[in-house]
Amino acid sequence: MIKLTIDDPDVFRRALSVPWHLNLIRVHMWLAGRYGDFITSSAYREYKGGKFSVHNCNPCRGEDWYNRRWAEGYMRDIEDDINLHWQYDFERPELKVAKYHTVDPMQRGGWHMHMQVHDNTRKTR
């Protein structure tokens, strides 16, 4: 069984307001099948000016998630595993599918995995 777990009603509404890019669905399903449960904390975000991102695309090409039970070292291993098995764009190999980071280094709760896909995203292994 693969679940989509979202603990915020507004994130749930936005996540379902546009279709997800097929490659984002593929990475999400691969991840869920490989590692089990995690919580999606962001997917689609309405563009309101400022910096445009994969979260603003329609179909949605970006997802943020976390699992508070997993240690930072384990999350770094998952980041490496995702990027070992998935290539974001063969024309821009420096860009990655997964990035474990925080928006606020002073706030442990801000740590999450950012996943992004492109039309050229492919499973490599």
SEFITOR-307922 format. One record per residue (C-alpha): x, y, z. Coordinates in nm, 2 decimals, always signed. Layout:
<recs>
REC, X, Y, Z
...
</recs>
This chain:
<recs>
REC, +0.00, +0.00, +0.00
REC, +0.12, +0.35, -0.08
REC, -0.02, +0.64, +0.12
REC, -0.02, +1.01, +0.07
REC, +0.00, +1.16, +0.42
REC, -0.06, +1.54, +0.46
REC, -0.12, +1.68, +0.81
REC, -0.22, +2.03, +0.71
REC, -0.57, +2.09, +0.55
REC, -0.44, +2.39, +0.34
REC, -0.14, +2.19, +0.21
REC, -0.39, +1.91, +0.12
REC, -0.62, +2.15, -0.07
REC, -0.33, +2.30, -0.26
REC, -0.17, +1.96, -0.34
REC, -0.49, +1.84, -0.50
REC, -0.57, +2.17, -0.68
REC, -0.35, +2.08, -0.98
REC, -0.23, +1.76, -1.13
REC, +0.11, +1.63, -1.03
REC, +0.38, +1.58, -1.30
REC, +0.40, +1.21, -1.39
REC, +0.77, +1.21, -1.29
REC, +0.69, +1.35, -0.95
REC, +0.43, +1.07, -0.90
REC, +0.69, +0.82, -1.01
REC, +0.96, +0.94, -0.77
REC, +0.70, +0.97, -0.48
REC, +0.58, +0.61, -0.54
REC, +0.94, +0.48, -0.56
REC, +1.03, +0.66, -0.24
REC, +0.72, +0.53, -0.06
REC, +0.77, +0.18, -0.18
REC, +1.14, +0.19, -0.07
REC, +1.12, +0.38, +0.26
REC, +0.75, +0.37, +0.38
REC, +0.56, +0.65, +0.53
REC, +0.65, +1.02, +0.52
REC, +0.45, +1.34, +0.55
REC, +0.41, +1.58, +0.26
REC, +0.45, +1.93, +0.39
REC, +0.42, +2.11, +0.06
REC, +0.35, +2.04, -0.30
REC, +0.17, +2.30, -0.53
REC, +0.19, +2.66, -0.42
REC, +0.00, +2.94, -0.60
REC, +0.24, +3.19, -0.76
REC, +0.21, +3.53, -0.60
REC, +0.51, +3.70, -0.75
REC, +0.86, +3.68, -0.64
REC, +1.07, +3.37, -0.71
REC, +0.91, +3.11, -0.93
REC, +0.98, +2.75, -0.84
REC, +0.88, +2.39, -0.93
REC, +0.61, +2.43, -0.66
REC, +0.44, +2.69, -0.88
REC, +0.42, +2.48, -1.19
REC, +0.11, +2.32, -1.33
REC, +0.14, +2.02, -1.33
REC, +0.32, +2.04, -1.00
REC, +0.69, +1.94, -1.02
REC, +0.79, +1.99, -0.65
REC, +0.72, +1.82, -0.32
REC, +0.86, +1.88, +0.03
REC, +0.83, +1.60, +0.29
REC, +0.96, +1.49, +0.63
REC, +0.96, +1.21, +0.88
REC, +1.04, +1.33, +1.23
REC, +1.13, +0.97, +1.34
REC, +1.42, +0.96, +1.10
REC, +1.76, +1.10, +1.21
REC, +1.94, +1.37, +1.00
REC, +2.20, +1.11, +0.90
REC, +1.94, +0.88, +0.77
REC, +1.77, +1.16, +0.58
REC, +2.11, +1.24, +0.42
REC, +2.14, +0.88, +0.32
REC, +1.79, +0.89, +0.16
REC, +1.88, +1.21, -0.03
REC, +2.19, +1.03, -0.17
REC, +1.98, +0.73, -0.26
REC, +1.72, +0.93, -0.44
REC, +1.99, +1.12, -0.64
REC, +2.18, +0.79, -0.71
REC, +1.86, +0.64, -0.87
REC, +1.71, +0.94, -1.03
REC, +1.85, +1.21, -1.26
REC, +1.68, +1.55, -1.27
REC, +1.78, +1.65, -1.62
REC, +2.06, +1.50, -1.84
REC, +2.12, +1.84, -1.99
REC, +2.19, +1.99, -1.65
REC, +2.36, +1.71, -1.44
REC, +2.44, +1.96, -1.16
REC, +2.07, +1.98, -1.07
REC, +1.94, +1.71, -0.84
REC, +1.60, +1.55, -0.77
REC, +1.64, +1.56, -0.39
REC, +1.78, +1.81, -0.15
REC, +1.77, +1.78, +0.23
REC, +1.77, +2.13, +0.37
REC, +1.61, +2.38, +0.60
REC, +1.46, +2.73, +0.53
REC, +1.57, +2.84, +0.87
REC, +1.90, +2.68, +1.01
REC, +1.81, +2.79, +1.36
REC, +1.49, +2.59, +1.36
REC, +1.52, +2.21, +1.36
REC, +1.16, +2.18, +1.26
REC, +1.23, +2.35, +0.93
REC, +1.44, +2.06, +0.80
REC, +1.28, +1.87, +0.51
REC, +1.34, +1.69, +0.19
REC, +1.27, +1.89, -0.13
REC, +1.21, +1.68, -0.44
REC, +1.18, +1.83, -0.78
REC, +1.13, +1.68, -1.13
REC, +1.17, +1.79, -1.49
REC, +1.03, +1.65, -1.81
REC, +1.37, +1.49, -1.86
REC, +1.38, +1.33, -1.51
REC, +1.46, +0.96, -1.54
REC, +1.53, +0.66, -1.32
REC, +1.90, +0.57, -1.37
REC, +1.92, +0.24, -1.17
</recs>
